[in-house]
Amino acid sequence: MKQNYPLSQYLPSTPPGATLADLLLERELTHAEFCEQTMLSQTRLCRIICGDDAITSDLAALFESTLGTPASFWLNREHQYRQALSTTAEITDQCTKPMAIA
């Protein structure tokens, strides 16, 4: 028997960059200060926060050395987010295909 799951289960989680933004707020670091510490441009930081740019292993290591949050945390968050996006895209694709008439 096929089990139905709520569609909300497949909706993407927030990008890992949102967690980064939360940490910066918690530590009272401005984006400009964080960019200065990490040598990232503010444009790149905004793209990471919004989920447009992925957190790579190099970025994860940089965040670990700057914030103390393990690189594995960032990489896991990134993987989960991209996996959720992929699943959502597959579901959307299935919903938009014309149904075959038998």
C-alpha positions as CSV (number, residue, x, y, z in Angstrom):
1,M,0.0,0.0,0.0
2,K,1.4,3.4,-1.1
3,Q,1.7,5.9,1.8
4,N,0.9,9.5,1.1
5,Y,3.1,12.2,2.8
6,P,2.2,15.8,3.1
7,L,3.7,18.0,0.4
8,S,5.2,20.3,3.1
9,Q,7.6,17.5,4.0
10,Y,9.3,18.1,0.6
11,L,9.5,21.8,0.7
12,P,13.0,23.1,1.0
13,S,14.4,24.1,4.3
14,T,16.0,27.4,4.8
15,P,19.4,27.8,3.2
16,P,22.4,27.2,5.5
17,G,23.2,30.9,4.9
18,A,20.2,31.8,7.0
19,T,21.9,30.0,9.9
20,L,25.1,32.0,9.1
21,A,23.1,35.2,9.2
22,D,21.5,34.2,12.6
23,L,25.0,33.5,14.0
24,L,26.3,36.8,12.9
25,L,23.3,38.6,14.6
26,E,23.8,36.5,17.7
27,R,27.5,37.5,17.9
28,E,26.7,41.1,16.9
29,L,28.9,40.9,13.8
30,T,27.9,43.1,10.9
31,H,28.1,41.7,7.4
32,A,30.9,44.2,6.7
33,E,32.9,43.0,9.8
34,F,32.4,39.3,8.9
35,C,33.5,40.0,5.3
36,E,36.6,41.8,6.5
37,Q,37.5,38.9,8.8
38,T,36.9,36.3,6.0
39,M,38.0,38.3,3.0
40,L,34.6,37.5,1.3
41,S,32.9,40.2,-0.7
42,Q,29.5,41.5,0.7
43,T,27.9,40.4,-2.6
44,R,29.2,36.8,-2.1
45,L,28.1,36.8,1.5
46,C,24.6,37.9,0.5
47,R,24.5,35.1,-2.2
48,I,25.5,32.6,0.5
49,I,22.9,33.8,2.9
50,C,20.1,33.7,0.3
51,G,21.2,30.2,-0.8
52,D,22.3,31.3,-4.3
53,D,25.9,30.2,-3.7
54,A,26.6,26.8,-2.1
55,I,28.8,26.5,1.0
56,T,31.8,24.6,-0.3
57,S,34.4,22.7,1.8
58,D,36.7,25.8,1.6
59,L,33.9,28.1,2.8
60,A,32.9,25.6,5.6
61,A,36.6,25.6,6.8
62,L,36.7,29.4,6.7
63,F,33.4,29.6,8.7
64,E,34.8,27.1,11.2
65,S,38.0,29.1,11.7
66,T,36.1,32.4,12.0
67,L,33.0,31.4,14.0
68,G,34.1,28.1,15.6
69,T,31.2,26.2,14.1
70,P,32.5,22.9,12.7
71,A,32.9,22.6,8.9
72,S,30.9,19.4,9.0
73,F,27.9,21.3,10.3
74,W,28.0,23.7,7.3
75,L,28.5,20.9,4.8
76,N,25.7,18.9,6.3
77,R,23.3,21.9,6.2
78,E,24.3,22.6,2.6
79,H,23.7,18.9,1.6
80,Q,20.3,18.8,3.3
81,Y,19.3,22.1,1.7
82,R,20.3,21.1,-1.8
83,Q,18.7,17.7,-1.4
84,A,15.4,19.3,-0.3
85,L,15.6,21.7,-3.3
86,S,16.1,18.7,-5.7
87,T,13.2,16.8,-4.2
88,T,10.9,19.8,-4.5
89,A,12.0,20.3,-8.2
90,E,11.2,16.6,-8.9
91,I,7.7,16.9,-7.3
92,T,7.0,20.2,-9.2
93,D,8.1,18.6,-12.4
94,Q,5.7,15.6,-11.8
95,C,2.9,18.0,-11.0
96,T,3.4,20.0,-14.2
97,K,3.5,17.0,-16.6
98,P,0.4,16.4,-18.6
99,M,-1.5,13.3,-17.4
100,A,-1.9,10.5,-19.9
101,I,-5.5,9.6,-20.7
102,A,-6.1,5.9,-20.6
